[in-house]
Amino acid sequence: MAETMTATTNAPAWVDLASSDSAAARDFYGKLLGWDIEVNSDPQYGGYALARIGGKDAAGIGGKMDPNAPTAWSVYLGTDDIDALAQRVSDAGGTVVMQPFDVGDQGRMAVFQDPSGAFISSWQGTRMGGFQTQGAGSFGWAELNARGVDKALPFYTGVFGWGTRSTEMGPDQPPYNEFLKDGESVAGAWEMSPMVPAEVPSYWQVYFSVDDVDASFKKALELGAHELLAPQDMPGGRFAIVSDPQGASFGLLRMDA
């Protein structure tokens, strides 16, 4: 547990889905990503389910706390002091949407909004440290799609102590920014495409690792997902983006060795 928490401090520690139909979501992702999913029977967790690969925690699936909120994946950044983190978020121009609170005896969480408008959560684990998996079906990458990424970059570097690295993507593309922890890439960020409808706010995109992007993309569509971006190559791998049957966007990712 201590090693898990150290590895995920100031880095993605967990992802979970808030869905309008948790049972349907469990069925969809279980079939697509090979997850074994167990619903917590303790009523204090409201039917929250843990998805596992080989007995190791991979992600969470639960119902929406706000019925007016969209079905969506959330990214949690790990911390060893969530109260101090909430203060840094406020000092850096972010918004503390949900003050830190206990999640049973599992840990503490909070929800923030960065200056570009994207929501980002944080997790300080006690019993539950965060990701325990790697490889196919596991969390692969988190990426900020921002309306005004220049406002977001200094926020994240200041609050989480990250460095950045920028890569030019071509004459018609914005540069791609990587957030660096101890010199290692932990997440990405770039300016949202002008092709995205104006009503879509800044958001964090979750990607899951798969062995074969094209096969997984086809299977997702067969299970009721909708195409957002067909499989295509990128520097270092291949990816696609779909929305699940309830409307949550997520990516499928294969990185070359």
C-alpha positions as CSV (number, residue, x, y, z in Angstrom):
1,M,0.0,0.0,0.0
2,A,2.8,2.5,0.9
3,E,4.5,1.9,-2.4
4,T,1.3,2.4,-4.3
5,M,0.5,5.6,-2.5
6,T,4.1,7.0,-3.1
7,A,3.9,6.1,-6.8
8,T,0.6,8.0,-7.3
9,T,1.3,11.1,-5.2
10,N,1.0,14.1,-7.5
11,A,0.1,11.7,-10.4
12,P,-3.0,9.9,-11.6
13,A,-4.1,7.6,-8.8
14,W,-7.5,6.4,-9.8
15,V,-10.3,6.8,-12.3
16,D,-14.0,6.1,-11.9
17,L,-17.2,6.4,-13.8
18,A,-20.3,8.2,-12.6
19,S,-23.1,6.7,-14.8
20,S,-26.8,7.1,-15.3
21,D,-27.0,3.3,-15.5
22,S,-24.4,1.6,-13.4
23,A,-25.6,-1.9,-14.2
24,A,-25.4,-1.4,-17.9
25,A,-22.0,0.3,-17.5
26,R,-20.6,-2.7,-15.5
27,D,-21.8,-5.0,-18.3
28,F,-20.3,-2.9,-21.1
29,Y,-16.9,-2.3,-19.6
30,G,-16.6,-5.9,-18.2
31,K,-17.1,-7.3,-21.7
32,L,-14.9,-4.7,-23.4
33,L,-11.9,-4.6,-21.0
34,G,-12.1,-8.0,-19.4
35,W,-12.9,-6.6,-15.9
36,D,-14.2,-8.6,-13.0
37,I,-16.6,-6.1,-11.3
38,E,-17.8,-6.4,-7.7
39,V,-20.4,-4.1,-6.2
40,N,-19.7,-3.0,-2.6
41,S,-22.6,-4.3,-0.5
42,D,-22.1,-1.7,2.2
43,P,-24.9,0.9,1.8
44,Q,-22.6,3.8,2.7
45,Y,-20.9,3.4,-0.7
46,G,-24.1,3.7,-2.7
47,G,-23.6,0.7,-4.9
48,Y,-20.0,1.7,-5.9
49,A,-18.3,-1.1,-7.7
50,L,-14.6,-2.0,-8.1
51,A,-13.3,-3.3,-11.4
52,R,-10.4,-5.7,-11.1
53,I,-8.0,-7.4,-13.5
54,G,-6.4,-10.6,-12.0
55,G,-7.7,-9.6,-8.6
56,K,-6.1,-6.1,-8.7
57,D,-8.0,-2.8,-8.6
58,A,-8.3,-1.1,-12.0
59,A,-11.2,1.4,-11.8
60,G,-14.5,2.3,-10.2
61,I,-18.0,2.4,-11.4
62,G,-20.9,4.1,-9.6
63,G,-24.1,6.1,-10.0
64,K,-24.2,9.8,-10.5
65,M,-24.4,11.9,-7.2
66,D,-26.0,14.7,-9.2
67,P,-28.7,13.5,-11.5
68,N,-28.2,16.6,-13.7
69,A,-24.5,15.9,-14.3
70,P,-23.4,14.1,-17.4
71,T,-22.3,10.4,-17.3
72,A,-18.5,10.9,-17.3
73,W,-15.2,9.5,-16.2
74,S,-13.2,11.3,-13.5
75,V,-9.5,11.4,-12.9
76,Y,-8.1,11.5,-9.4
77,L,-4.6,12.8,-8.7
78,G,-3.0,11.3,-5.6
79,T,-1.9,13.4,-2.6
80,D,-0.5,12.8,0.8
81,D,-2.2,15.9,2.2
82,I,-5.5,16.7,0.6
83,D,-6.3,19.6,2.9
84,A,-3.1,21.4,2.0
85,L,-3.8,20.5,-1.7
86,A,-7.2,22.2,-1.5
87,Q,-5.6,25.3,-0.2
88,R,-3.0,25.3,-3.0
89,V,-5.8,24.9,-5.5
90,S,-7.6,27.9,-4.2
91,D,-4.4,30.0,-4.0
92,A,-3.6,29.2,-7.6
93,G,-6.9,30.4,-9.0
94,G,-8.8,27.1,-9.0
95,T,-12.1,26.3,-7.4
96,V,-12.7,23.9,-4.6
97,V,-16.0,22.4,-5.8
98,M,-16.2,19.7,-3.0
99,Q,-14.1,20.2,0.1
100,P,-12.1,17.2,1.2
101,F,-14.3,14.5,2.9
102,D,-14.0,11.0,4.1
103,V,-15.0,8.1,1.9
104,G,-15.8,5.5,4.6
105,D,-12.5,4.2,5.8
106,Q,-11.0,4.0,2.3
107,G,-9.5,7.5,2.2
108,R,-10.4,11.1,1.5
109,M,-11.4,12.8,-1.7
110,A,-12.0,16.3,-3.0
111,V,-13.2,17.8,-6.3
112,F,-11.6,20.9,-7.9
113,Q,-12.1,23.0,-11.0
114,D,-9.0,24.4,-12.8
115,P,-8.9,27.9,-14.3
116,S,-9.8,26.5,-17.8
117,G,-13.0,25.0,-16.3
118,A,-12.1,21.3,-16.2
119,F,-13.0,19.3,-13.2
120,I,-10.2,17.2,-11.5
121,S,-10.5,15.1,-8.4
122,S,-8.0,14.2,-5.8
123,W,-7.5,11.1,-3.6
124,Q,-5.6,10.6,-0.3
125,G,-5.8,6.9,0.3
126,T,-5.8,5.1,3.6
127,R,-7.1,1.5,3.1
128,M,-7.4,2.1,-0.7
129,G,-4.2,3.4,-2.3
130,G,-5.2,3.6,-6.0
131,F,-4.3,1.7,-9.1
132,Q,-2.8,-1.8,-8.7
133,T,-2.7,-2.8,-12.4
134,Q,-0.8,-2.4,-15.6
135,G,-1.3,-3.7,-19.1
136,A,-4.4,-4.4,-21.1
137,G,-7.6,-3.2,-19.5
138,S,-5.8,-0.9,-17.1
139,F,-5.6,2.9,-17.0
140,G,-3.4,4.1,-19.8
141,W,-3.3,7.9,-19.8
142,A,-5.1,11.0,-18.8
143,E,-5.3,14.1,-21.0
144,L,-6.6,17.6,-20.4
145,N,-8.6,19.0,-23.3
146,A,-8.8,22.7,-22.4
147,R,-10.4,25.8,-23.7
148,G,-7.5,28.1,-22.8
149,V,-4.7,25.5,-22.0
150,D,-2.3,28.5,-21.3
151,K,-4.4,29.2,-18.2
152,A,-4.3,25.6,-17.1
153,L,-0.6,24.8,-17.5
154,P,0.7,27.2,-14.7
155,F,-2.1,26.0,-12.4
156,Y,-1.1,22.4,-12.6
157,T,2.7,23.0,-12.4
158,G,2.2,25.3,-9.4
159,V,-0.2,23.1,-7.5
160,F,1.3,19.7,-8.2
161,G,5.0,20.6,-8.8
162,W,5.0,19.3,-12.3
163,G,7.3,20.2,-15.1
164,T,6.2,20.4,-18.7
165,R,7.4,19.4,-22.1
166,S,5.8,20.7,-25.3
167,T,5.9,18.9,-28.7
168,E,4.8,20.5,-32.0
169,M,2.2,18.4,-33.7
170,G,2.1,20.0,-37.1
171,P,1.0,23.3,-38.9
172,D,-2.7,22.8,-38.2
173,Q,-2.5,21.4,-34.7
174,P,-1.8,22.9,-31.3
175,P,1.3,21.8,-29.5
176,Y,0.9,18.8,-27.2
177,N,2.0,19.3,-23.6
178,E,3.2,16.6,-21.2
179,F,3.1,17.0,-17.5
180,L,6.3,15.7,-15.9
181,K,6.9,14.3,-12.4
182,D,10.5,13.7,-11.6
183,G,11.2,13.9,-15.3
184,E,8.6,11.2,-16.2
185,S,5.4,11.9,-18.2
186,V,2.3,11.5,-16.0
187,A,-0.4,13.2,-18.0
188,G,-1.0,15.4,-21.1
189,A,-2.7,18.6,-22.0
190,W,-3.6,20.6,-25.1
191,E,-5.9,23.1,-26.5
192,M,-9.3,21.7,-27.4
193,S,-10.0,21.3,-31.1
194,P,-12.2,24.0,-32.6
195,M,-14.2,21.1,-34.2
196,V,-15.6,20.3,-30.7
197,P,-19.0,21.9,-30.2
198,A,-18.9,25.1,-28.3
199,E,-21.1,23.8,-25.5
200,V,-18.5,21.2,-24.5
201,P,-16.5,22.5,-21.6
202,S,-12.8,21.8,-20.8
203,Y,-12.5,18.2,-19.6
204,W,-10.0,15.4,-18.6
205,Q,-10.0,12.5,-21.0
206,V,-9.3,8.9,-19.7
207,Y,-7.6,6.3,-21.9
208,F,-7.5,2.6,-21.2
209,S,-4.7,0.4,-22.5
210,V,-5.6,-2.4,-25.0
211,D,-3.5,-4.8,-27.0
212,D,-5.3,-4.1,-30.3
213,V,-6.9,-0.7,-30.7
214,D,-8.8,-1.6,-33.9
215,A,-10.2,-4.8,-32.5
216,S,-11.2,-3.1,-29.2
217,F,-12.8,-0.2,-31.1
218,K,-14.9,-2.6,-33.2
219,K,-15.9,-4.5,-30.1
220,A,-16.9,-1.3,-28.3
221,L,-19.2,-0.3,-31.2
222,E,-20.7,-3.8,-31.2
223,L,-21.5,-3.4,-27.5
224,G,-23.3,-0.1,-28.1
225,A,-20.6,2.5,-28.0
226,H,-20.5,5.5,-30.4
227,E,-17.5,6.5,-32.5
228,L,-15.9,9.8,-31.6
229,L,-12.5,9.3,-33.2
230,A,-11.7,6.3,-35.3
231,P,-8.4,4.4,-34.7
232,Q,-5.4,6.3,-35.9
233,D,-1.6,6.3,-35.4
234,M,0.1,8.8,-33.2
235,P,3.8,9.2,-32.2
236,G,4.6,6.1,-30.2
237,G,1.4,4.2,-30.7
238,R,-2.2,4.1,-31.8
239,F,-5.5,5.3,-30.2
240,A,-9.2,5.8,-30.7
241,I,-12.0,7.6,-28.8
242,V,-15.5,6.4,-28.2
243,S,-18.5,7.2,-25.9
244,D,-20.1,4.4,-23.9
245,P,-23.8,3.6,-24.3
246,Q,-24.6,6.1,-21.6
247,G,-22.5,8.9,-23.2
248,A,-19.2,8.8,-21.3
249,S,-16.2,9.5,-23.5
250,F,-13.0,7.4,-23.1
251,G,-10.0,6.4,-25.2
252,L,-8.5,3.2,-26.2
253,L,-4.7,3.3,-26.3
254,R,-1.8,1.1,-27.4
255,M,1.7,2.4,-26.8
256,D,4.6,0.9,-28.8
257,A,7.3,-0.8,-26.7
